[in-house]
């Protein structure tokens, strides 16, 4: 597909928006990260150790997934004593929903 054809498909021509959406999609591109997000949304916040109890993954693997989610801005983390407490950035999550809806809506819908 040529650059002109792809620009017609994607509703925005702002490269920064396109890059951010791609980055967020990449952060969600693993089933464990989606499960972590679902858990954090249900719990409102969660200590990393609790996430490890719920998933059949090693602590180091969960920490790596949380790091990727934090770097994308989807998850925020705060130190509470000796532990990290995580929560979902609902504004960032809503921005993905809006961008994806815009991406997949037809030009007639806009």
Beta strands, then each sheet from edge to edge (+ up, - down):
strand 1: 46-47
strand 2: 75-80
strand 3: 83-88
sheet 1: 1+ 3- 2+
end
